[in-house]
Amino acid sequence: MRLEQELQMKKPFRNTYHRAAINIVFTNNWLCSQIKEHLKPFDITMQQYNMLRILRGADEPVSTSCIRERMIDKMSDTSRMVERLCQKGWVNRDACCFDKRRVAVTISPKGKQLIESIEALSHDFDDMMNNLSPEEAELLGKLLDKIRK
C-alpha cells in the first residue's frame, strides 16, 4: 500500500525528499513492530537482542562503553540492560582486571542458546523484506548508507 494511503493523507507531501524521509520513519516503525512480535515469545527486547548479538560476535569480554558504541539504538541504558541480562542469566559481568571501575561483559552459554533459538526463525526476519528482490534489497541498503554519509 502506498504511504499516502497508509497515512490517509488529504494533502500531498512538500516534495519527494519529504516523502522519502517520512517513508523511512514509517517503514522503520513498521519493521520494529514486526521484529518485536517475533521476539515476544522469547521475552527479549530488540535492544537486548542487539546486545546479545554484539557480545556473541565479540568473542572476548567487552566493556559497556564498547557495547554502547556498537548498539543500533544509541539511547539504550547499557549498564541497566547488562544488569537485566545478568539477572536472566544471558550474560556474565566481571570486574575489569586493569580498571576495577569498569566491567567486562560476555555472553553466557544460556545467552548463546537463546540467540540460536531466535535465529532458527531467521526466515521470519527475512520474510519481512520478501517483497524485494535480492538486487532491490542490495540497492536499498546502498541508498540508505548514502543518506547517512
DSSP file (Angstrom, degrees, kcal/mol; ACC not computed):
  #  RESIDUE AA STRUCTURE BP1 BP2  ACC     N-H-->O    O-->H-N    N-H-->O    O-->H-N    TCO  KAPPA ALPHA  PHI   PSI    X-CA   Y-CA   Z-CA
    1    1 A M              0   0    0      0, 0.0     2,-0.0     0, 0.0     5,-0.0   0.000 360.0 360.0 360.0 138.8    0.0    0.0    0.0
    2    2 A R    >>  -     0   0    0      1,-0.1     4,-2.3     4,-0.0     3,-0.5  -0.328 360.0-118.2 -66.9 149.4    1.3    3.5   -0.8
    3    3 A L  H 3> S+     0   0    0      1,-0.3     4,-2.6     2,-0.2     5,-0.2   0.879 113.3  56.9 -55.1 -43.5    2.4    5.7    2.0
    4    4 A E  H 34>S+     0   0    0      1,-0.2     5,-2.4     2,-0.2     4,-0.4   0.879 109.7  45.5 -60.1 -37.5   -0.2    8.3    1.3
    5    5 A Q  H X45S+     0   0    0     -3,-0.5     3,-0.9     3,-0.2    -1,-0.2   0.919 110.8  52.7 -70.3 -43.9   -3.0    5.7    1.7
    6    6 A E  H 3<5S+     0   0    0     -4,-2.3    -2,-0.2     1,-0.3    -1,-0.2   0.890 116.6  39.5 -56.9 -40.8   -1.4    4.2    4.9
    7    7 A L  T 3<5S-     0   0    0     -4,-2.6    -1,-0.3    -5,-0.2    -2,-0.2   0.460 105.0-131.3 -89.7  -1.8   -1.3    7.7    6.4
    8    8 A Q  T < 5 -     0   0    0     -3,-0.9    -3,-0.2    -4,-0.4     2,-0.1   0.924  37.9-168.0  50.5  51.1   -4.8    8.6    4.9
    9    9 A M      < -     0   0    0     -5,-2.4    -1,-0.2     1,-0.1     4,-0.0  -0.421  29.0-173.0 -76.1 142.3   -3.3   11.9    3.6
   10   10 A K  S    S+     0   0    0     -2,-0.1    -1,-0.1     1,-0.1    -2,-0.1   0.693  76.3  43.6 -99.9 -28.7   -5.5   14.7    2.3
   11   11 A K  S    S-     0   0    0     -7,-0.1    -1,-0.1     1,-0.0     3,-0.1  -0.875  89.3-110.0-117.9 150.5   -2.6   16.9    1.1
   12   12 A P        -     0   0    0      0, 0.0    -2,-0.1     0, 0.0    -1,-0.0  -0.275  41.5 -90.5 -73.5 164.0    0.5   15.8   -0.9
   13   13 A F        -     0   0    0      1,-0.1     3,-0.1    -4,-0.0     4,-0.0  -0.319  37.0-111.2 -66.8 158.4    4.0   15.8    0.6
   14   14 A R  S    S-     0   0    0      1,-0.2     2,-0.3    -3,-0.1    -1,-0.1   0.895  87.4 -33.0 -57.6 -43.6    6.0   19.0    0.2
   15   15 A N  S  > S-     0   0    0      1,-0.0     4,-2.1     0, 0.0    -1,-0.2  -0.933  72.6 -80.4-165.0-179.3    8.4   17.3   -2.2
   16   16 A T  H  > S+     0   0    0     -2,-0.3     4,-2.4     1,-0.2     5,-0.1   0.815 124.9  55.4 -68.9 -29.2   10.0   13.9   -2.9
   17   17 A Y  H  > S+     0   0    0      2,-0.2     4,-2.5     1,-0.2    -1,-0.2   0.917 108.3  48.4 -67.3 -42.4   12.6   14.3   -0.2
   18   18 A H  H  > S+     0   0    0      2,-0.2     4,-2.3     1,-0.2     5,-0.2   0.921 112.8  48.3 -61.6 -45.1    9.9   15.0    2.4
   19   19 A R  H  X S+     0   0    0     -4,-2.1     4,-2.5     1,-0.2    -2,-0.2   0.917 111.3  50.1 -61.8 -43.7    8.0   11.9    1.2
   20   20 A A  H  X S+     0   0    0     -4,-2.4     4,-2.2     2,-0.2    -2,-0.2   0.914 110.7  49.1 -63.4 -43.3   11.2    9.7    1.3
   21   21 A A  H  X S+     0   0    0     -4,-2.5     4,-2.1     2,-0.2    -1,-0.2   0.926 113.7  45.3 -63.0 -45.6   12.1   10.9    4.9
   22   22 A I  H  X S+     0   0    0     -4,-2.3     4,-2.8     1,-0.2    -1,-0.2   0.884 111.3  54.3 -65.5 -37.6    8.5   10.2    6.2
   23   23 A N  H  X S+     0   0    0     -4,-2.5     4,-2.7    -5,-0.2     5,-0.2   0.893 107.3  50.1 -63.6 -39.9    8.5    6.8    4.4
   24   24 A I  H  X S+     0   0    0     -4,-2.2     4,-2.6     2,-0.2    -2,-0.2   0.939 113.4  45.3 -63.1 -47.0   11.8    5.8    6.1
   25   25 A V  H  X S+     0   0    0     -4,-2.1     4,-2.2     2,-0.2    -2,-0.2   0.927 115.2  47.4 -62.8 -45.3   10.4    6.7    9.5
   26   26 A F  H  X S+     0   0    0     -4,-2.8     4,-2.0     1,-0.2    -2,-0.2   0.919 114.2  46.6 -62.5 -45.1    7.1    5.0    8.8
   27   27 A T  H  X S+     0   0    0     -4,-2.7     4,-3.0     2,-0.2     5,-0.2   0.877 109.4  55.1 -67.5 -38.0    8.8    1.8    7.5
   28   28 A N  H  X S+     0   0    0     -4,-2.6     4,-2.8    -5,-0.2     5,-0.2   0.941 109.2  47.5 -57.7 -47.6   11.2    1.8   10.4
   29   29 A N  H  X S+     0   0    0     -4,-2.2     4,-2.0     2,-0.2    -2,-0.2   0.887 112.4  49.5 -62.7 -38.9    8.3    1.8   12.8
   30   30 A W  H  X S+     0   0    0     -4,-2.0     4,-2.2     2,-0.2    -2,-0.2   0.938 112.6  46.9 -64.8 -47.1    6.6   -1.0   10.8
   31   31 A L  H  X S+     0   0    0     -4,-3.0     4,-2.7     1,-0.2     5,-0.2   0.919 111.3  51.4 -61.3 -44.5    9.8   -3.1   10.8
   32   32 A C  H  X S+     0   0    0     -4,-2.8     4,-2.7     1,-0.2    -1,-0.2   0.904 109.1  51.1 -60.0 -41.4   10.3   -2.5   14.5
   33   33 A S  H  X S+     0   0    0     -4,-2.0     4,-1.8    -5,-0.2    -1,-0.2   0.910 111.0  48.2 -61.7 -42.8    6.8   -3.6   15.3
   34   34 A Q  H  X S+     0   0    0     -4,-2.2     4,-1.7     2,-0.2    -2,-0.2   0.917 112.6  48.0 -63.9 -44.1    7.3   -6.8   13.2
   35   35 A I  H  X S+     0   0    0     -4,-2.7     4,-2.0     1,-0.2     5,-0.2   0.914 108.4  54.4 -64.7 -43.1   10.6   -7.6   14.9
   36   36 A K  H  X S+     0   0    0     -4,-2.7     4,-1.7     1,-0.2    -1,-0.2   0.894 107.1  52.0 -58.1 -40.2    9.1   -7.0   18.4
   37   37 A E  H  < S+     0   0    0     -4,-1.8    -1,-0.2     1,-0.2    -2,-0.2   0.890 109.8  48.6 -63.3 -39.2    6.3   -9.5   17.6
   38   38 A H  H  < S+     0   0    0     -4,-1.7    -1,-0.2     1,-0.2    -2,-0.2   0.820 115.5  44.5 -69.8 -31.0    8.9  -12.1   16.5
   39   39 A L  H ><>S+     0   0    0     -4,-2.0     3,-1.8     1,-0.2     5,-0.9   0.693  90.3  86.9 -86.2 -19.6   10.9  -11.6   19.7
   40   40 A K  G ><5S+     0   0    0     -4,-1.7     3,-1.9     1,-0.3    -1,-0.2   0.864  83.0  55.8 -52.5 -45.0    8.0  -11.5   22.1
   41   41 A P  G 3 5S+     0   0    0      0, 0.0    -1,-0.3     0, 0.0    -2,-0.1   0.740 106.8  52.9 -61.8 -19.1    7.8  -15.3   22.7
   42   42 A F  G < 5S-     0   0    0     -3,-1.8    -2,-0.2     2,-0.2     3,-0.1   0.435 107.7-126.4 -94.6  -0.4   11.5  -15.2   23.8
   43   43 A D  T < 5 +     0   0    0     -3,-1.9     2,-0.3    -4,-0.4    -3,-0.2   0.918  68.2 124.2  55.2  48.2   10.8  -12.5   26.4
   44   44 A I      < -     0   0    0     -5,-0.9    -1,-0.2    -8,-0.1    -2,-0.2  -0.994  54.9-133.4-138.6 143.1   13.5  -10.2   24.9
   45   45 A T     >  -     0   0    0     -2,-0.3     4,-2.5    -3,-0.1     5,-0.2  -0.449  30.0-109.3 -88.4 167.4   13.5   -6.7   23.6
   46   46 A M  H  > S+     0   0    0      1,-0.2     4,-2.5     2,-0.2     5,-0.1   0.898 120.7  50.8 -61.5 -40.7   15.1   -5.5   20.4
   47   47 A Q  H  > S+     0   0    0      2,-0.2     4,-2.3     1,-0.2    -1,-0.2   0.906 110.8  47.9 -66.0 -41.4   17.8   -3.7   22.3
   48   48 A Q  H  > S+     0   0    0      2,-0.2     4,-2.6     1,-0.2    -2,-0.2   0.911 111.8  50.3 -65.1 -41.5   18.6   -6.8   24.4
   49   49 A Y  H  X S+     0   0    0     -4,-2.5     4,-2.2     1,-0.2    -2,-0.2   0.916 110.0  50.9 -60.7 -43.7   18.8   -8.9   21.3
   50   50 A N  H  X S+     0   0    0     -4,-2.5     4,-2.1     1,-0.2    -2,-0.2   0.913 110.3  49.6 -59.9 -44.2   21.1   -6.4   19.7
   51   51 A M  H  X S+     0   0    0     -4,-2.3     4,-2.6     1,-0.2    -2,-0.2   0.917 109.6  50.5 -63.8 -43.7   23.4   -6.5   22.8
   52   52 A L  H  X S+     0   0    0     -4,-2.6     4,-2.6     1,-0.2    -1,-0.2   0.895 110.2  50.4 -61.8 -39.2   23.5  -10.3   22.9
   53   53 A R  H  X S+     0   0    0     -4,-2.2     4,-2.1     2,-0.2    -1,-0.2   0.888 109.9  50.6 -66.2 -38.1   24.4  -10.3   19.2
   54   54 A I  H  X S+     0   0    0     -4,-2.1     4,-1.2     2,-0.2    -2,-0.2   0.937 113.0  46.0 -62.0 -46.9   27.2   -7.8   19.8
   55   55 A L  H  X S+     0   0    0     -4,-2.6     4,-1.0     1,-0.2     5,-0.3   0.889 111.3  51.5 -66.1 -39.6   28.6   -9.9   22.7
   56   56 A R  H  < S+     0   0    0     -4,-2.6     3,-0.4     1,-0.2    -1,-0.2   0.910 112.2  47.0 -63.1 -40.9   28.4  -13.1   20.7
   57   57 A G  H  < S+     0   0    0     -4,-2.1    -1,-0.2     1,-0.2    -2,-0.2   0.700 101.6  66.4 -73.8 -19.7   30.3  -11.6   17.8
   58   58 A A  H  < S-     0   0    0     -4,-1.2    -1,-0.2    -3,-0.2    -2,-0.2   0.846  76.5-161.8 -74.0 -33.4   33.0  -10.1   20.1
   59   59 A D     <  +     0   0    0     -4,-1.0    -3,-0.1    -3,-0.4    -1,-0.1   0.628  68.4  60.0  59.2  14.1   34.4  -13.5   21.2
   60   60 A E  S    S-     0   0    0     -5,-0.3    45,-0.1    45,-0.1    -1,-0.1  -0.970 103.9 -70.4-158.0 161.4   36.0  -11.7   24.2
   61   61 A P        -     0   0    0      0, 0.0     2,-0.4     0, 0.0    45,-0.2  -0.278  51.5-159.5 -57.7 142.1   34.9   -9.6   27.2
   62   62 A V  B     -A  105   0A   0     43,-2.3    43,-3.0     4,-0.0     2,-0.1  -0.963  13.1-123.4-129.0 141.5   33.6   -6.2   26.2
   63   63 A S     >  -     0   0    0     -2,-0.4     4,-2.2    41,-0.2    41,-0.1  -0.410  26.8-115.5 -77.9 159.2   33.1   -3.0   28.2
   64   64 A T  H  > S+     0   0    0     39,-0.4     4,-2.7     1,-0.2     5,-0.1   0.853 117.2  55.4 -64.2 -33.3   29.7   -1.3   28.5
   65   65 A S  H  > S+     0   0    0      2,-0.2     4,-1.9     1,-0.2    -1,-0.2   0.890 107.4  48.9 -67.9 -36.4   31.1    1.7   26.6
   66   66 A C  H  > S+     0   0    0      2,-0.2     4,-1.3     1,-0.2    -2,-0.2   0.910 111.7  49.6 -66.1 -41.5   32.2   -0.5   23.7
   67   67 A I  H >X S+     0   0    0     -4,-2.2     4,-1.1     1,-0.2     3,-0.6   0.944 108.9  52.5 -60.0 -47.5   28.7   -2.1   23.7
   68   68 A R  H >< S+     0   0    0     -4,-2.7     3,-0.6     1,-0.3    -1,-0.2   0.881 106.5  53.3 -57.5 -41.0   27.1    1.3   23.7
   69   69 A E  H 3< S+     0   0    0     -4,-1.9    -1,-0.3     1,-0.2    -2,-0.2   0.822 113.2  43.4 -63.4 -31.3   29.2    2.4   20.7
   70   70 A R  H << S+     0   0    0     -4,-1.3    -1,-0.2    -3,-0.6    -2,-0.2   0.545  88.5 111.6 -94.4  -8.1   28.1   -0.7   18.7
   71   71 A M    <<  -     0   0    0     -4,-1.1     3,-0.1    -3,-0.6   -24,-0.1  -0.340  63.5-142.4 -67.4 145.6   24.4   -0.6   19.6
   72   72 A I  S    S+     0   0    0      1,-0.2     2,-1.0   -25,-0.1    -1,-0.1   0.918  99.6  53.4 -69.3 -44.7   21.9    0.3   16.9
   73   73 A D  S >  S-     0   0    0      1,-0.2     3,-1.6   -26,-0.1    -1,-0.2  -0.798  71.8-173.0 -93.4  97.5   19.8    2.2   19.5
   74   74 A K  T 3  S+     0   0    0     -2,-1.0    -1,-0.2     1,-0.3    -3,-0.1   0.628  77.8  68.2 -68.4 -13.2   22.4    4.6   21.0
   75   75 A M  T 3  S+     0   0    0      2,-0.1    -1,-0.3    -3,-0.1    -7,-0.0   0.495  72.8 120.4 -85.0  -3.3   19.9    5.8   23.6
   76   76 A S  S <  S-     0   0    0     -3,-1.6     2,-1.3    -8,-0.1     3,-0.1  -0.338  70.8-124.8 -63.7 139.9   19.9    2.5   25.4
   77   77 A D     >  -     0   0    0      1,-0.2     4,-2.3     2,-0.1     5,-0.2  -0.726  31.3-172.5 -84.3  92.8   21.0    2.5   29.0
   78   78 A T  H  > S+     0   0    0     -2,-1.3     4,-2.7     1,-0.2     5,-0.2   0.879  75.9  51.2 -60.9 -45.2   23.7   -0.1   28.6
   79   79 A S  H  > S+     0   0    0      1,-0.2     4,-2.0     2,-0.2    -1,-0.2   0.923 113.1  45.4 -61.5 -44.7   24.6   -0.6   32.3
   80   80 A R  H  > S+     0   0    0      1,-0.2     4,-2.2     2,-0.2    -1,-0.2   0.887 112.8  51.4 -65.7 -38.8   21.0   -1.2   33.3
   81   81 A M  H  X S+     0   0    0     -4,-2.3     4,-2.6     2,-0.2     5,-0.2   0.903 107.2  52.7 -66.3 -40.7   20.5   -3.5   30.3
   82   82 A V  H  X S+     0   0    0     -4,-2.7     4,-2.3     1,-0.2    -1,-0.2   0.920 108.5  51.9 -59.0 -43.0   23.6   -5.5   31.3
   83   83 A E  H  X S+     0   0    0     -4,-2.0     4,-2.3     2,-0.2    -2,-0.2   0.926 110.3  47.6 -59.9 -45.6   22.1   -5.8   34.8
   84   84 A R  H  X S+     0   0    0     -4,-2.2     4,-1.5     1,-0.2    -1,-0.2   0.909 112.3  48.9 -62.7 -42.2   18.8   -7.1   33.4
   85   85 A L  H  <>S+     0   0    0     -4,-2.6     5,-2.5     1,-0.2     6,-1.0   0.840 109.5  53.0 -68.6 -32.0   20.5   -9.6   31.1
   86   86 A C  H ><5S+     0   0    0     -4,-2.3     3,-1.3    -5,-0.2    -1,-0.2   0.928 106.8  52.7 -64.2 -44.6   22.7  -10.8   34.1
   87   87 A Q  H 3<5S+     0   0    0     -4,-2.3    -2,-0.2     1,-0.3    -1,-0.2   0.834 109.7  48.7 -61.1 -32.8   19.5  -11.4   36.1
   88   88 A K  T 3<5S-     0   0    0     -4,-1.5    -1,-0.3    -5,-0.1    -2,-0.2   0.541 115.0-118.9 -83.2  -7.1   18.1  -13.5   33.2
   89   89 A G  T < 5S+     0   0    0     -3,-1.3    22,-0.4    -4,-0.4    21,-0.4   0.658  82.2 117.7  80.4  16.0   21.4  -15.5   33.0
   90   90 A W  S   <S+     0   0    0     -5,-2.5    18,-2.4    20,-0.2     2,-0.3   0.698  74.4  27.9 -90.3 -21.4   22.1  -14.4   29.5
   91   91 A V  E     -B  107   0A   0     -6,-1.0     2,-0.4    16,-0.3    16,-0.2  -0.933  67.3-137.3-135.6 161.3   25.3  -12.5   30.1
   92   92 A N  E     -B  106   0A   0     14,-3.1    14,-2.4    -2,-0.3     2,-0.4  -0.940  15.1-161.7-116.1 142.5   28.2  -12.6   32.6
   93   93 A R  E     +B  105   0A   0     -2,-0.4     2,-0.3    12,-0.2    12,-0.2  -0.990  13.4 172.3-128.3 126.7   29.7   -9.4   34.1
   94   94 A D  E     -B  104   0A   0     10,-2.4    10,-3.6    -2,-0.4     2,-0.1  -0.935  39.8 -96.3-130.6 153.7   33.1   -9.3   35.8
   95   95 A A  E     -B  103   0A   0     -2,-0.3     8,-0.2     8,-0.2     2,-0.2  -0.452  49.2-105.8 -65.6 140.7   35.3   -6.6   37.1
   96   96 A C        -     0   0    0      6,-2.4     3,-0.3     3,-0.6     6,-0.1  -0.489  22.6-133.8 -69.9 136.0   37.9   -5.5   34.6
   97   97 A C  S    S+     0   0    0      1,-0.2     3,-0.2    -2,-0.2    -1,-0.1   0.790 102.1  34.7 -65.5 -29.1   41.3   -6.8   35.5
   98   98 A F  S    S+     0   0    0      1,-0.3     2,-0.3     2,-0.0    -1,-0.2   0.558 127.2  32.6-104.6  -9.4   43.1   -3.4   34.9
   99   99 A D    >   -     0   0    0     -3,-0.3     3,-1.7     3,-0.1    -3,-0.6  -0.821  61.6-163.3-149.3 104.3   40.4   -1.0   36.0
  100  100 A K  T 3  S+     0   0    0     -2,-0.3    -1,-0.1     1,-0.3    -4,-0.1   0.648  89.0  64.1 -67.0 -14.9   38.0   -2.0   38.8
  101  101 A R  T 3  S+     0   0    0     -6,-0.1    -1,-0.3     2,-0.0     2,-0.2   0.694  97.0  68.6 -79.6 -18.0   35.5    0.7   37.9
  102  102 A R  S <  S-     0   0    0     -3,-1.7    -6,-2.4    -6,-0.1     2,-0.3  -0.635  73.2-143.6 -98.8 157.3   34.9   -0.9   34.5
  103  103 A V  E     - B   0  95A   0     -8,-0.2     2,-0.5    -2,-0.2   -39,-0.4  -0.904   5.1-141.0-119.6 152.0   33.1   -4.2   33.9
  104  104 A A  E     - B   0  94A   0    -10,-3.6   -10,-2.4    -2,-0.3     2,-0.4  -0.957  22.1-160.0-110.6 124.4   33.9   -6.8   31.3
  105  105 A V  E     +AB  62  93A   0    -43,-3.0   -43,-2.3    -2,-0.5     2,-0.3  -0.872  13.1 174.3-111.6 136.1   30.7   -8.4   29.8
  106  106 A T  E     - B   0  92A   0    -14,-2.4   -14,-3.1    -2,-0.4     2,-0.3  -0.952  35.4-107.2-133.6 155.8   30.4  -11.7   28.0
  107  107 A I  E     - B   0  91A   0     -2,-0.3   -16,-0.3   -52,-0.3   -17,-0.1  -0.649  36.8-134.6 -80.4 139.4   27.5  -13.7   26.6
  108  108 A S     >  -     0   0    0    -18,-2.4     4,-2.5    -2,-0.3     5,-0.2  -0.428  24.8-105.2 -87.1 165.7   26.7  -16.8   28.7
  109  109 A P  H  > S+     0   0    0      0, 0.0     4,-2.3     0, 0.0     5,-0.2   0.883 125.3  53.6 -56.7 -37.0   26.0  -20.3   27.3
  110  110 A K  H  > S+     0   0    0    -21,-0.4     4,-1.9     2,-0.2   -20,-0.2   0.883 108.6  49.4 -64.9 -37.8   22.3  -19.6   28.1
  111  111 A G  H  > S+     0   0    0    -22,-0.4     4,-2.3   -21,-0.3    -1,-0.2   0.894 110.2  50.1 -66.6 -40.9   22.5  -16.4   26.1
  112  112 A K  H  X S+     0   0    0     -4,-2.5     4,-2.3     1,-0.2    -2,-0.2   0.904 109.6  51.4 -63.2 -40.7   24.1  -18.1   23.2
  113  113 A Q  H  X S+     0   0    0     -4,-2.3     4,-2.1    -5,-0.2    -1,-0.2   0.894 108.9  51.3 -63.8 -39.5   21.4  -20.8   23.3
  114  114 A L  H  X S+     0   0    0     -4,-1.9     4,-2.5     2,-0.2    -2,-0.2   0.938 109.4  49.5 -62.2 -47.1   18.7  -18.0   23.2
  115  115 A I  H  X S+     0   0    0     -4,-2.3     4,-2.8     1,-0.2    -2,-0.2   0.908 110.3  51.1 -59.0 -42.8   20.3  -16.4   20.2
  116  116 A E  H  X S+     0   0    0     -4,-2.3     4,-1.2     1,-0.2    -1,-0.2   0.893 109.5  50.6 -62.7 -39.4   20.5  -19.7   18.4
  117  117 A S  H  < S+     0   0    0     -4,-2.1     4,-0.4     2,-0.2    -2,-0.2   0.914 112.9  45.8 -64.3 -42.7   16.8  -20.3   19.1
  118  118 A I  H >< S+     0   0    0     -4,-2.5     3,-1.6     1,-0.2    -2,-0.2   0.923 112.1  50.8 -65.8 -43.8   15.8  -16.9   17.8
  119  119 A E  H >< S+     0   0    0     -4,-2.8     3,-1.9     1,-0.3    -1,-0.2   0.684  93.0  73.3 -72.3 -16.6   18.0  -17.3   14.7
  120  120 A A  T 3< S+     0   0    0     -4,-1.2     3,-0.3     1,-0.3    -1,-0.3   0.743 100.3  48.3 -63.9 -20.7   16.4  -20.7   14.0
  121  121 A L  T X> S+     0   0    0     -3,-1.6     3,-2.1    -4,-0.4     4,-0.8   0.049  74.5 123.6-102.9  24.0   13.5  -18.5   13.0
  122  122 A S  H <>  +     0   0    0     -3,-1.9     4,-2.3     1,-0.3     3,-0.3   0.765  62.4  69.2 -60.1 -25.2   15.6  -16.2   10.8
  123  123 A H  H 3> S+     0   0    0     -3,-0.3     4,-2.2     1,-0.2    -1,-0.3   0.832  93.5  58.9 -62.1 -28.8   13.4  -16.9    7.8
  124  124 A D  H <> S+     0   0    0     -3,-2.1     4,-0.7     2,-0.2    -1,-0.2   0.900 106.2  47.2 -64.1 -40.0   10.7  -14.9    9.6
  125  125 A F  H >< S+     0   0    0     -4,-0.8     3,-1.0    -3,-0.3     4,-0.4   0.919 112.4  49.1 -65.9 -43.2   13.0  -11.9    9.7
  126  126 A D  H >< S+     0   0    0     -4,-2.3     3,-1.8     1,-0.2    -2,-0.2   0.864 101.2  64.4 -64.1 -35.2   13.9  -12.3    6.0
  127  127 A D  H >< S+     0   0    0     -4,-2.2     3,-1.2     1,-0.3    -1,-0.2   0.750  87.8  70.3 -61.6 -23.6   10.2  -12.6    5.1
  128  128 A M  T << S+     0   0    0     -3,-1.0    -1,-0.3    -4,-0.7     3,-0.2   0.772 108.7  35.2 -63.3 -23.9    9.7   -9.0    6.3
  129  129 A M  T X  S+     0   0    0     -3,-1.8     3,-2.2    -4,-0.4    -1,-0.3   0.243  82.4 114.0-111.8  11.1   11.6   -7.9    3.2
  130  130 A N  T <   +     0   0    0     -3,-1.2    -1,-0.1     1,-0.3    -2,-0.1   0.531  61.6  74.3 -70.4  -4.1   10.4  -10.6    0.8
  131  131 A N  T 3  S+     0   0    0     -3,-0.2     2,-0.4    -4,-0.2    -1,-0.3   0.592  91.0  72.7 -77.9  -9.2    8.6   -8.1   -1.4
  132  132 A L  S <  S-     0   0    0     -3,-2.2    -3,-0.0     4,-0.0     0, 0.0  -0.813  83.3-127.3-104.1 144.6   12.1   -7.0   -2.6
  133  133 A S     >  -     0   0    0     -2,-0.4     4,-2.7     1,-0.1     5,-0.2  -0.429  35.7-103.8 -74.7 163.3   14.3   -9.0   -4.9
  134  134 A P  H  > S+     0   0    0      0, 0.0     4,-2.1     0, 0.0     5,-0.1   0.885 125.3  51.5 -56.1 -37.7   17.9   -9.6   -3.7
  135  135 A E  H  > S+     0   0    0      2,-0.2     4,-2.4     1,-0.2     5,-0.2   0.905 110.1  47.9 -66.5 -41.3   19.0   -6.9   -6.1
  136  136 A E  H  > S+     0   0    0      2,-0.2     4,-2.9     1,-0.2    -1,-0.2   0.897 110.4  52.0 -66.3 -39.7   16.5   -4.4   -4.8
  137  137 A A  H  X S+     0   0    0     -4,-2.7     4,-2.3     2,-0.2    -2,-0.2   0.905 110.7  48.3 -62.4 -41.2   17.4   -5.2   -1.2
  138  138 A E  H  X S+     0   0    0     -4,-2.1     4,-2.1    -5,-0.2    -2,-0.2   0.919 112.6  48.0 -64.2 -44.0   21.1   -4.5   -2.0
  139  139 A L  H  X S+     0   0    0     -4,-2.4     4,-2.7     2,-0.2    -2,-0.2   0.912 109.9  52.8 -62.8 -43.0   20.2   -1.3   -3.8
  140  140 A L  H  X S+     0   0    0     -4,-2.9     4,-2.6     1,-0.2     5,-0.2   0.932 108.8  50.4 -58.3 -46.1   18.0   -0.2   -0.8
  141  141 A G  H  X S+     0   0    0     -4,-2.3     4,-2.3     1,-0.2    -1,-0.2   0.909 111.1  48.4 -58.3 -43.7   20.9   -0.9    1.6
  142  142 A K  H  X S+     0   0    0     -4,-2.1     4,-2.2     2,-0.2    -1,-0.2   0.899 111.8  49.3 -64.8 -40.9   23.3    1.2   -0.6
  143  143 A L  H  X S+     0   0    0     -4,-2.7     4,-1.8     2,-0.2    -2,-0.2   0.897 111.2  49.1 -66.5 -40.1   20.8    4.1   -0.8
  144  144 A L  H  X S+     0   0    0     -4,-2.6     4,-1.2     1,-0.2    -2,-0.2   0.905 111.1  50.2 -65.7 -40.6   20.2    4.1    3.0
  145  145 A D  H  < S+     0   0    0     -4,-2.3     4,-0.4    -5,-0.2     3,-0.3   0.908 108.0  54.4 -60.4 -40.9   24.0    4.1    3.5
  146  146 A K  H >< S+     0   0    0     -4,-2.2     3,-1.1     1,-0.2    -1,-0.2   0.861 101.9  57.4 -63.5 -36.5   24.3    7.0    1.1
  147  147 A I  H 3< S+     0   0    0     -4,-1.8    -1,-0.2     1,-0.2    -2,-0.2   0.883 105.6  50.9 -60.7 -37.7   21.7    9.0    3.1
  148  148 A R  T 3<        0   0    0     -4,-1.2    -1,-0.2    -3,-0.3    -2,-0.2   0.482 360.0 360.0 -82.4  -2.3   23.9    8.7    6.3
  149  149 A K    <         0   0    0     -3,-1.1    -1,-0.2    -4,-0.4    -2,-0.1   0.497 360.0 360.0 -70.5 360.0   27.1    9.9    4.5
